[in-house]
Amino acid sequence: MHIRIGTRSSRLAVWQAEHIQTLLQQGGLTSELVLIETKGDLVLDRSLSKIGSKGVFTQELEDQLRTGAIDIAVHSAKDLPSILPPDLHIIAFTEREPANDVLVSRNKNLSLMGGESFRIGTSSTRRVALLKHYCPHLTTVDMRGNLQTRLRKLDEGHCDALLLAYAGVHRMGYDDLIVERLPLTEFTPAVGQGSIAIEVATPSLSDDLSEAITRLINHAPTAACLRAERAFLARLEGGCSIPSFALAQWTDEQTISLSGGLVSLDGSQLLKETFTGPPEESHLLGHSLAEAILARGGDALLLDIRAQL
Ligand SMILES: NCc1[nH]cc(CCC(=O)O)c1CC(=O)O
């Protein structure tokens, strides 16, 4: 059967959809891309938290899944809300790229820990808050738009550097512009960063086809990690706009370690915990992490964050 793949039309989104297309092709499945604009692509003059907390980059693709205009939707796992409506499901997560953030600049001498002050372009509440916490000497410049737009703004002098996900920078072939790889322990990524997710609507795709796609694309170790991270985010009822962070990693064959937490928007308060457990209990791991963070003052912090966004 021929598969219609729904994707946003940014270069990164199309790269990711073509990557999925290649994996399907290797299993003998043909496909085509259907480009769909989302609110997050069209509204560029407001921060994501102001546009709406959930589904900014996914809603229009989900609408097309439901009408049957597309068979699968390809998203950055990071952009997919942690709680999906009951008729929508994730059937695969690709093997994760290194999940860390990177500093991108034309100036090779810049470093976050270098002590000198410069301007970093980012629109992510997590990155702004972590920068305020760990690097208070730096300033941030609000910057929306796709990777190419941000690089153009960098070149036009709106900022001195960008803070971006390694995965996107690498997929776009901009590795040469990376001047620093940020440590996962301090700059813990957003839930799902570095993996690509396949979403389907229940009645429109046959079980056989769905299973075939899962077999070709899903990376089980990554999926176990993302289940833990997404359970954490679901318990916080957070979208991509709250300054939360979490990363699950395999410690050995049997165990997953999940570190994550919350940081206040001004960076003054940072809550972080690590939980370890078996992959079959990854959901519980995420839930436990969230409960621990909420109990340590995260509940009040979340209220505060929501009131300010
Ligand atoms: N919200 C934007 C977004 N969504 C996914 C990625 C990068 C690719 C990935 O994490 O898989 C990016 C860009 C960025 O954060 O730098």
The ligand as a Gaussian input file, in Angstrom:
#p B3LYP/6-31G(d) Opt

LIG

0 1
 N       10.398000      23.384000      18.642000
 C       11.350000      23.414000      17.604000
 C       12.080000      22.121000      17.434000
 N       11.461000      20.932000      17.481000
 C       12.397000      19.948000      17.285000
 C       13.617000      20.570000      17.100000
 C       14.900000      19.906000      16.866000
 C       14.855000      18.480000      16.423000
 C       14.616000      17.473000      17.517000
 O       14.647000      17.774000      18.716000
 O       14.394000      16.310000      17.145000
 C       13.422000      21.945000      17.171000
 C       14.444000      23.015000      17.021000
 C       15.262000      23.272000      18.260000
 O       14.799000      23.103000      19.383000
 O       16.423000      23.698000      18.120000

